[in-house]
Amino acid sequence: MAHSNTVPFQRLPSISFKPLYTIRNFFALLAAAWAEAKDMEQKSHKISGNW
């Protein structure tokens, strides 16, 4: 019984970090896309102001 109780605790760290990296990468990608969209919006305002 003691061995079966310790197995889940040994597996938890290797399982729990993968979603954290995925979430971190998702937010990094989201931030990069938002910054690029904001930059494109600024450029489009400059272009449309010339008409």
Backbone torsions as a table, in degrees:
resi	resn	phi	psi	omega
1	MET	NA	-38.5	-177.8
2	ALA	-63.3	-38.6	-179.0
3	HIS	-67.6	-40.1	-178.9
4	SER	-67.9	-25.3	178.2
5	ASN	-77.8	-26.3	-176.7
6	THR	-87.9	-18.4	-176.5
7	VAL	-63.9	-47.3	-179.8
8	PRO	-59.9	-34.5	-178.9
9	PHE	-69.9	-28.6	177.4
10	GLN	-75.5	-29.0	-178.0
11	ARG	-86.8	-22.6	-174.7
12	LEU	-57.1	-48.6	-177.1
13	PRO	-60.2	-38.6	-178.0
14	SER	-70.4	-25.7	-179.7
15	ILE	-86.3	-38.3	-170.2
16	SER	-77.1	-20.8	-178.0
17	PHE	-80.6	-26.1	-178.3
18	LYS	-62.1	-45.6	176.8
19	PRO	-63.1	-32.5	179.5
20	LEU	-66.5	-41.4	176.9
21	TYR	-65.7	-38.2	179.2
22	THR	-64.2	-43.7	179.2
23	ILE	-64.9	-42.0	179.6
24	ARG	-62.8	-43.2	179.1
25	ASN	-65.8	-37.1	178.7
26	PHE	-62.4	-46.1	-179.6
27	PHE	-69.2	-32.9	176.1
28	ALA	-65.2	-42.0	178.0
29	LEU	-66.0	-41.2	178.8
30	LEU	-62.8	-42.3	179.6
31	ALA	-65.7	-40.1	179.2
32	ALA	-66.1	-41.1	179.1
33	ALA	-66.3	-38.8	179.4
34	TRP	-66.0	-41.3	179.2
35	ALA	-65.2	-39.9	179.0
36	GLU	-67.3	-40.5	178.9
37	ALA	-64.8	-38.9	178.7
38	LYS	-65.8	-40.4	178.1
39	ASP	-64.0	-42.8	178.6
40	MET	-65.5	-35.5	178.4
41	GLU	-65.4	-41.4	178.0
42	GLN	-62.3	-41.2	179.7
43	LYS	-66.9	-38.5	-179.1
44	SER	-68.5	-32.7	176.8
45	HIS	-67.5	-38.2	178.5
46	LYS	-66.0	-39.4	-179.3
47	ILE	-69.6	-44.3	-177.5
48	SER	-69.5	-23.2	178.2
49	GLY	-72.0	-16.6	-179.2
50	ASN	-80.9	-14.6	-176.3
51	TRP	-73.3	NA	NA
